[in-house]
Amino acid sequence: MNDESLLQFPCDFSIKVIGGGDPGFQTLVMERVRRYAPDLDEARVQVRDSRAGRYQAVTVTIHARDRAQLDAIYRDLSAHPHIKMAL
């Protein structure tokens, strides 16, 4: 099996995070991503509420340096109880 990544680093990479529709969810996601990508640009953050408003999807696009950075972001996001899913 070939262990090479399909991604060529550095690259722009979008991460979609889904959680409850509370007002602070976007801030929570951005704070956690900024731990690993301090140059996160707020203009590259998109937020969508579910039709009923119970859930919110926050998509952040970062300039990823390497696979280890992405793995750390996903581990951190997945460990938080208010985050249902990180894609």
C-alpha positions as CSV (number, residue, x, y, z in Angstrom):
1,M,0.0,0.0,0.0
2,N,1.3,3.4,-0.9
3,D,1.6,5.7,2.1
4,E,1.8,9.0,0.1
5,S,-0.9,11.5,0.8
6,L,-3.1,12.8,-2.0
7,L,-2.6,16.3,-0.6
8,Q,0.4,18.4,-1.5
9,F,1.5,20.5,1.4
10,P,1.3,23.4,2.0
11,C,-2.3,23.8,0.7
12,D,-5.6,25.3,1.5
13,F,-7.8,22.9,3.4
14,S,-11.4,23.2,4.5
15,I,-12.7,21.7,7.7
16,K,-16.4,21.4,8.4
17,V,-17.5,21.3,12.0
18,I,-21.0,20.5,13.1
19,G,-22.5,21.2,16.5
20,G,-25.3,22.7,18.4
21,G,-26.8,26.0,17.3
22,D,-25.7,28.0,20.3
23,P,-24.5,31.5,19.7
24,G,-20.9,30.8,20.8
25,F,-20.3,27.8,18.6
26,Q,-18.5,29.6,15.8
27,T,-16.2,31.2,18.3
28,L,-15.5,27.9,20.0
29,V,-14.5,26.3,16.6
30,M,-12.3,29.3,15.6
31,E,-10.5,29.3,19.0
32,R,-9.8,25.6,18.8
33,V,-8.6,25.8,15.2
34,R,-6.4,28.8,15.9
35,R,-4.4,26.7,18.4
36,Y,-2.9,25.0,15.4
37,A,-3.4,27.6,12.7
38,P,-2.9,31.0,14.3
39,D,-3.1,32.7,10.9
40,L,-6.8,31.7,10.4
41,D,-8.5,34.5,8.5
42,E,-12.1,35.2,9.7
43,A,-13.0,36.0,6.1
44,R,-12.4,32.3,5.3
45,V,-15.0,31.1,7.9
46,Q,-18.5,30.2,6.7
47,V,-21.5,29.5,9.0
48,R,-24.7,27.7,8.1
49,D,-27.6,27.1,10.5
50,S,-29.8,24.0,10.0
51,R,-33.4,24.7,8.9
52,A,-34.8,24.3,12.4
53,G,-31.8,26.1,14.0
54,R,-30.8,23.2,16.2
55,Y,-27.5,22.7,14.6
56,Q,-24.8,24.8,13.0
57,A,-22.1,24.0,10.5
58,V,-18.9,26.1,10.6
59,T,-16.5,25.7,7.7
60,V,-13.0,27.0,8.2
61,T,-10.4,27.1,5.4
62,I,-6.8,27.1,6.6
63,H,-3.5,27.1,4.9
64,A,-2.3,23.7,6.1
65,R,1.4,23.1,6.6
66,D,1.4,19.4,6.9
67,R,-0.6,16.3,7.8
68,A,0.4,16.4,11.5
69,Q,-1.2,19.9,11.8
70,L,-4.5,18.6,10.3
71,D,-4.4,15.5,12.5
72,A,-4.0,17.7,15.6
73,I,-6.9,20.0,14.6
74,Y,-9.2,17.0,14.0
75,R,-8.2,15.4,17.4
76,D,-8.8,18.6,19.3
77,L,-12.2,19.3,17.6
78,S,-13.4,15.7,18.0
79,A,-12.6,15.7,21.7
80,H,-14.9,18.6,22.5
81,P,-18.4,17.6,23.8
82,H,-20.2,20.4,21.9
83,I,-18.8,19.3,18.6
84,K,-20.8,16.5,17.0
85,M,-18.7,16.0,13.9
86,A,-15.6,17.3,12.1
87,L,-15.2,16.5,8.4
